[in-house]
Amino acid sequence: MPSHDLRNGRLNQTAYATYLFFRDVTGGDLVAWIDRQLETASTAFGLEDGRRAASRQSLLDPMAQIYGVSNKVLSMALASLLLGADLDRPLWAETGASMIAIDTLVHNWLHRTGILAGHGCEHPYGPRCYGAKGCAGIIEAMSERIDARQFNPTIQPPFPGSCRKRSGGFARRPGSTNATATASMTAPPAAATTARSGHCAHGNHCGAPTSRVFVRY
């Protein structure tokens, strides 16, 4: 192995792990691998509920094995990549628009408000946030209950951006092939709920004295 002038070496481990993933798992063709993963998930579920979640996990689960890469980072990166794909790959756009990045603020808000308990989905922050009964599934279900046509009649329901954008998810906007967390953070809030700080039952610190979770459109 080559010798590097390193501070701790973690970024180099991530770089090597990413290269080896591309070589050994994708066969040197990331685009073709994504096509196969999404096609397999889509064929298995057809138009049934759960297809978007299955498509997300078909990419997230294998790529989460790369050293130092979390589901949150992967969701953010894949959202930009998939939404920017050509129009001949509709599964890419559909999956990219459904990506949901969960951070500790979102997880702890769902815990403190009793939403996780109410759905029987209590879990510690981490990979289980993206599981079948995790934070991502709850946020997706919430977005499907919001008819965003009251804000923009050109939007076709369900519109994932209605409650995912501040929660860390992404949705293609008219005239744009890339919607990022930065844009959602700078947009004015349409509605907001306030939750007090503290420590949740799983030991995660819940943030500043008063934290707001905005639902952005």
Secondary structure as GFF3:
##gff-version 3
##sequence-region A 1 217
A	DSSP	alpha_helix	10	24	.	.	.	ID=ss1
A	DSSP	alpha_helix	30	45	.	.	.	ID=ss2
A	DSSP	alpha_helix	51	63	.	.	.	ID=ss3
A	DSSP	alpha_helix	71	83	.	.	.	ID=ss4
A	DSSP	alpha_helix	90	98	.	.	.	ID=ss5
A	DSSP	alpha_helix	104	112	.	.	.	ID=ss6
A	DSSP	alpha_helix	115	118	.	.	.	ID=ss7
A	DSSP	three_ten_helix	127	130	.	.	.	ID=ss8
A	DSSP	alpha_helix	135	144	.	.	.	ID=ss9
A	DSSP	three_ten_helix	148	150	.	.	.	ID=ss10
A	DSSP	alpha_helix	161	164	.	.	.	ID=ss11
A	DSSP	alpha_helix	181	186	.	.	.	ID=ss12
A	DSSP	beta_strand	191	196	.	.	.	ID=ss13
A	DSSP	beta_strand	210	215	.	.	.	ID=ss14
###
